[in-house]
Amino acid sequence: MKDRAAARRSVATVAFLLLFLFTVGWEGYRFWTPRDVEGDIRQVGRIGQDTYALYLEGTHAYISQAAQILVVDVASPKNPRIVAQSTGRQGIISRLLAQPPYIYTVSREDALRVLEVREGKVENVAYLDLPAWGEDVVAREGKLYVANAWEGLAVVDATTPTSPRLLASHPVSRYAYGLALAYPYAFVAGWDTGLWVVDVRDPQHPALVGRYDTPGRASRVVVSGGMAYVADGGGVEVVDVSDPTHPVHVARYTTPGWTFGLSVAGPYLAVACGGPGIYVFDVRHPRQARLIGSYDTPGAGNDVVFRPPYLFVADGRPGLLILEFRETGERPQ
């Protein structure tokens, strides 16, 4: 009897899953399989170890390696080489960005830190204690915009990089985890409260203008061509933000792992999915995106920057991976 009951429960579970997949399919969800892949990705370079944060500026990659920051010359992607590194412990970095010779980092230990690259060394030059943890940071014209955890969006004046100062803070419900800037708007990934759109024309008085509640947990966001691509748990939520005051659902791409990082390059969207690695989509037609490449990295894809034909991946313990992408399928007309 117990075996029969267990069998009935198994059948019911399978039926429920099939119904779920059928239902979400009508709501713009898509589940990707190997037969969808139309591209080839191969590893061409690797350097470092324990890499979780990554930023690319020109021909240099800026990465966190455990408690260090490395500057890596990637002009020759097949032969990356370290050209500068920090000497002191930096703590576990959430995100970083570079505006040479300065590097800005945010973390749950140090909030905002400013470093300078000098003669092969990366040295601390300033620190700003923000109201909460630093989860993400972007920059524009002397201003830094920081995803400041439960305090929301922080705006920092970094006109003088060695003396940053907090200008304003704008709350979002729950937790500001990631952000993107498409001036004059900042797009904030607010964890389980979705996507928040904040007008930052007046940096001392940011103003909320729009919001979209994603179905998962919004952790990262990139904006391109009037579309916001949101890392939202086990998938990417695509939101039309051409009218920032009324964000509208477009599609959802369901991925085989949690989405940790996103990068848009022209018609391509690269997604870092942790253990399953890297997935590349053709998003020329966002409602009907095509999976055109995937690569199972040896570590856990935490972040990705796509500069065709190369993908730069912060892959955890294996370090910085450099992958080469080649599309082999027929492109849509």
N, C-alpha and C positions, 0 to 999 in steps of 0.2 A: 504493500500500500504506500509505503514511504517513497518507493521508487517511482510509482505512478504519479504521486503528488509532485515529486521533484520534476518529473518529465513534463507535467502540465505547466508548472511554473516556468520551465525553460521555454516551452512553446509560447507561453504568454509573453515572456520577455522578448523573444525574437519578433513576435507579432507587433509588440509595442515599438521596437526599434525600427522595424520596416515602415510602420505607420508614421513614425517621427521623420524618417528620412524622406518619405514621400511628401509629407506635409511641408517640411522646410524647403523642399525642392521648388515648391510653388511660390515660396516667399523670396526667391532670389538667392538662395543658398546653393552652393555647389561643392561637391566632394570630389577631390582630385585623385586620379589614379595614374599609375605609370604610363598607361597608353596615351594620356594627354600630353606627355612631354614631347616637345619638338625641338629641343636644343641640346647642346653638349656642353658640360662644364667639367673642367679638370683643374687640379691643383698645380700651380706653377712655382709657388714660393711659400716660405714659412719662416717666421723669426719670433724669438721671445717665448714666453710661457705665461700661464695664469693671466690671460688678457681678457678683460671684461668691458672696458670702455675704449672707444675708438673715434678719432676725428681725422679727416683728410683735408689738407690744405696744400694746393699746388702739387708738388712732387714729394711731399712729406706726410707721413702718417704719424699721428700723435696717439700713443696708446698708454694705458695703465698696465703695468706688469707687477702683479701683487702689490707691494707698497711703493713701487717706483713708477716714474713717468719716463717713457722712452720717446725720442724723436728718431724716426726711421726714414731714411732716404729710399723712396720707392720709384725713383725715376726709371730704374730697370726692375720691373716687377719680379723677374725671375731671380734677381740677386739683391734682395733688400739688405740694407746695412744700417746699423745704429750709428747715429752721428752725434747724439747728445743724450744724457740721462741724468735724472735727479740723484742726489747723494743721500738725502734724508728720507725718512719714512713719511709717506703722504696720507696714509689711511686708505680705506677702501673707497675708491672713487665711483660715484654713480654715473657721471657724464663729464665730458670735457670738451672744450673748443679752443681753437688757436687763432690768434691774430698776431702773427710774428712781429716782434720777438716775444709776445706774451702768450701765456696759456692760462685759461680760466678753468677751474675744476669745481664741481659741487659734490658733496658727499653727505652721509648721515653723521659724520663725525666732525667735519670742519666747516660745514655750510659752504661758503664761497672762499676760494683761495686763488691768488694771483701768483703766477710764476713767470720767470724770464729765462729765455735761452741765451746763455753767454758762453762762448768759447768751449763748446762741447759739454757744458753743464746746464742743468735745469735747476734754478734756485728760487726759493720762496722770496717774494718781495712784498706781499700784502695779504691781509685776511679780513673778511667781513663776517661777523656773527649774525646770521639771519634769524628771524623769529622761529623757524622750524628747519627740518632737514632739507637739504638740497637734492632734488631728484633729476633735474634736467636744466640745461641752460642754452640760450641762443643769444645772438648779439646783432645790433644794428646801430650804426652811427653814434658810437660812444655810450650806448645803453645796453645793459644786460637784462635779459628777462629770464627769471628763474622759477621753475616749478617747485614751490616751497611747501610741499606736503600739505598738512592740515591748515596752513595759513594761506594757501591759494597761490596767486601769481605775485611775485615780487619784481619790482622794477628798480634797477640799480644804475646809478650814474657812474660810468667807468671812463669818463672823458680823460681823467688822469688815472691810468691803470694802477698806479701804486697807491692811490687813495680812493678806493671805491666807497660810495655811500648810498644807503637805501633811500629811494625817493618815495616809493609808495608800495602798498600791498593791497591786493584785491582778493577777497575770499571767493572760493568755490566750495560747493557742498562736498563734504567728506575729505578728498585727498587729491591734490595736484601732483600727478606722477610724471607726465611728459608734456611737451609743448612744441609748437611750430609757430613761425612768424611769417605772415604774408601781409606786410604792412598796408594799412594801419591796424590790422587785427592780429591778436595773439590767439592761437587755438590751443586750448588746454585739455589734455586727457585727464579726466577727473575720476579715474578708477571706476567704481560701481555707479557713478552718476553721469557717465558719458562724456560728451564733448561740450566744452564751454567756449564761447566766442567773446573776446574782450577787446574793446576799442582802446588802443593805446596812443592815440594821437596826442593826448595830454598826458605825459608820462607820470605826472603827479596825481592825476585823477583818472585812472583806468575805469572803464564803464562796461558792464556786461550788456551785450546786445543780442545774443542768441544762445540757444542750447539745444542739443540733441542727445537723448538718452539711449545709448547703445545697449544691446542686449547682454553684453558680457562685461568685462572689466577693462576699461580703456587705460592703456599704459603708455603708448607712444602714438605720435601722429605726425604725418607729413602732408603738405598741401601742394598741389600742382594742378594747373589748368582748371581752377574752380572746383576741384574735388579734394576732399580731405580723406586720407586713408588712415584708418585708426586701428592700431594693434589692440585687439579687443578679446583677450582670452585666447580661445582656440580658433581664431580667425581674424580676418581683416574686414572691418566695416567700412563701406564706401559711402560718403556723404557729400551731396551737392551743397557747396557753400558759396556758390556764385552770388547768392543773396545771403550775406552772413547773418542777417536778422531772422532768417527762416531756413535753417539747415534741413535738408530733405534726404531720406534714405534712397540710395541708388541700388546697392547690391551688397552681398556678403560673400567673401571667399573663405571657405572653411579649410583650415590647414591641419596637418596631422600632429602638430605640437603647439604648445603655447607660443604666441607671437611676441618676440622680445625686441625686434628691431625692424625698421623699415627704411628703404631708400628708393627715391624716384629718380630715374634718369631718362628723360624724353618719354618714349612710349612704354618704358619698362618699370615695373615695381619689383624690387627684391625684398624678400621677407626672411628674417632670421627666426627659425622655429625651434631653438634649443637643440635637444637631442637629434631630431630628424634632419637638422641642417638647414640648407638654404633653398628657397624656392623663388623662381623668377616668373613673373606674369607679364604678358602683353596686355596693357590696359588702354590701348587706343580706343577701344569701345568698352568703357567701364562696366556697363551692364552685361557684357558678354566677354569677359576677360578670358584669356587662354593661358594655361600653364605651359611655359615653353622651356623650362629648365629646372632641374633640381640636383642637389649634391648633398650627400650624407657626410657631413664633416666628422672628423675623428673625435671632436669634443662636443661642446654645446654652443651652438650659434647664438651668441648674446647680442651682437650688433652687426650691422652690415652697411657698407658704403659702396654704391655701384657707380663706377666710372668706366662705361663700356670701352673695351671688352672685359675689364677687370672688376672683380668683386673682392673687396677687402673685408675680412671677417674677423671679429673678435670672438675667438672660439674657445675661451676658457683655458684649461690647462695646456692644450697644444700651442697656444699663443696666437699671433696674427697670421692668418692664412690669406694667401692671395690666389684667387681662382680666375681662370680665363673662361669666358662664356662665348659660345658660338651658336647662333640660331641656325637650325638646319631645316626647319619646316617652312612651308610657303607662307609668306606674309599676306595678310588681308589687303585687298585693294581699296 
